[in-house]
Amino acid sequence: MKRIRVWLTLFLYILMAAALSSCLGSSPPHIAIDKNRNIHMIVKMNKGEYWNTVKMGAEAAAKEFNVKLTFKAPDSESDVKEQIAMVEDSIKEQADVIILAASSYMGLAQVVDKAAYNRIPVISVDAEVGSARVTANIGSNGYQAGQKSAERLVQLLNGSGDIGILNFTNTSDKQASGSESDFDYGARDADEREKGFLDYVARYPSVHVVDISYTPSVTAEAEELTRLMLLRHPNLRGIAALNETASQGAATVLQERGLRSIQMVAFDSSPAMMEQIQEGIVQAAVIQNPFSNGYLAVKNAVEILQGIKVPERVDTGTKLIDLGNMLWPENQKLLFPFVR
């Protein structure tokens, strides 16, 4: 009996040692910083609070992991051809990794395939691209973000009323035709946000989406589209804007006209938008995490170069901000990431 107890004790020690070894082996791999990496980040636009914050996060990671970061972006989100040319240049310049926020889901697919053919990994950030050769995707879930926007707007309207949507696309002609089949939606995130919004609203028979307009991410055009929406629908009770530019344009028009009777849910977290929430012009905004998007994109790029397996998808999440929670400490980190 004593011999059996000895063997049992020995067996338990072996199991504990194996478990400890397994735990140690599952610890996060060390990222070496003694190597030079040449990483190119190409985003949709070279201005706007959102893209500036993405760049800020990428630069923080580049400094931490000893990366030479080349940042590129066209003047407008609608300039798909310029973005394709930038990816082509990064291939010629032999970037180690390309991080891409694609302005067009299918428009950038072929050049991403070309990068993969040249053995350059591509990480999509913020917006997906229609290529199976993308190594990883970093960003928020657009469909869920659209649902959050719709949920709050329906609450604000007490489940009844006419709603207008101001979305973004890579073409300024979409609203002129009124036929979705004639146009490429462009950025996948725009499409997914709109789908999420419409699917949620469909649950409420007394809520009617009476207008959907599309802006090529130009604030002046977003303002004009908002004025036209108000003219066409004088009984409009709510507006959902699905990106930063659309939000700025719509909120500016509501502020100019003093239309406090119209409830608005915006998107993204520019300082101007936070002021408009405080002033009651905008009731809420769906906030992404652009700093984390930029930081994690570069971090994942470094891990790929080091041979570390990275997840195919990293959801950086969204949060709905309003006057009641905007001063919470955890939300302040999202709204003002530069104080980290």
Residue, then its C-alpha position, 0 to 999 in steps of 0.5 A: m500500500k505504501r508503494i502505491r501511495v509513493w507512485l500516486t504521489l510521483f504521478l501527481y508531481i508529474l501532472m503538476a509539472a506538465a501543467l506548469s510547463s503548459c502554462l509557461g508555454s502559453s505566455p505571450p511571445h516576446i516581441a524583439i525590438d532590436k530589428n528594423r521593420n518597414i511598415h506602411m499604413i495607408v488609410k482613407m483620408n489624411k484629415g479628420e479627428y478619427w484618422n489623426t487618432v488612428k495615426m497617433g496609435a500607430e505612431a505609439a506602437a512604431k516607437e515602442f517596437n522600433v518600426k519605421l512607419t510610413f503613413k499615406a492617405p489621399d485627400s478624400e475617402s472617395d479617391v479610390k484610384e489614389q489609394i490603389a496607387m499608394v498601395e502600388d507604390s508600397i509594393k515597389e518600395q518593398a514594404d515589410v507589411i502594408i496596413l490598409a483602411a480600404s476606401s472600397y471593399m472590391g476596388l482595393a481587392q486586386v492590388v491587395d492580391k498583388a501585394a500578397y503575390n509579392r509576399i507582403p502581408v496585408i492587414s486591414v484596419d477599420a474597413e475590410v477589403g474583398s481579398a482572401r489574402v488579407t492576413a488579419n483585420i483590426g477594427s470594430n463590428g460595423y453591423q453592431a455599431g449600426q444596431k447601437s445607433a438605431e437602438r438609441l434613436v428608437q428610444l429617443l423617439n419613443g418607438s415612433g417617427d420618421i428617420g433620415i440616415l446620412n451615410f458615407t460612400n466612395t461616390s458622390d453620385k449615389q444619391a442622384s440615382g436613388s438606385e443602389s444597384d447602380f453603385d458600389y457601396g464602396a467601404r464595407d464598414a459603411d454598408e455594414r453600419e447601414k444594414g445593422f441600423l435598418d435591421y434593428v429599425a425593422r422591428y418597429p412598425s411605427v418607425h419609418v426610414v424615409d431618406i438615406s443620403y450618401t456623402p463622399s466624406v466632404t463636410a460641405e456636401a454632408e451639410e447640403l444633403t442634410r438641408l435637402m433631407l429636411l426640405r423633403h421631409p418636414n416631419l422628420r423626427g430623427i437623424a442617424a449619421l454613420n461616420e464623422t464627416a456625416s455627423q459634423g455636417a448634419a449637426t452643423v445644420l441642426q445647430e444653425r437652424g436651432l432644430r432641437s426637436i430633431q433627435m440625432v445620433a452621431f458617429d465618432s468622437s471629434p471635440a466638436m461633436m462632444e461639445q454638441i452633445q453637451e449643448g443638446i444638439v446631438q443626443a448620442a454618438v457611437i464611438q470607435n477606438p481609433f487609437s487602439n485600431g492604429y496601435l494594434a495594427v502595427k503591433n500585429a504587423v510586427e508579430i507577423l514579421q517575427g513569425i508569431k501567429v496573430p488572430e484573423r480578426v480583432d474586434t476593438g469594439t464600439k461604445l455609445i456616448d451621451l451626456g450621462n456617461m461622457l465624463w466617466p473615466e473609462n470613456q474619457k480614455l476613448l474620447f481623449p486617447f492622447v492623455r494615456 
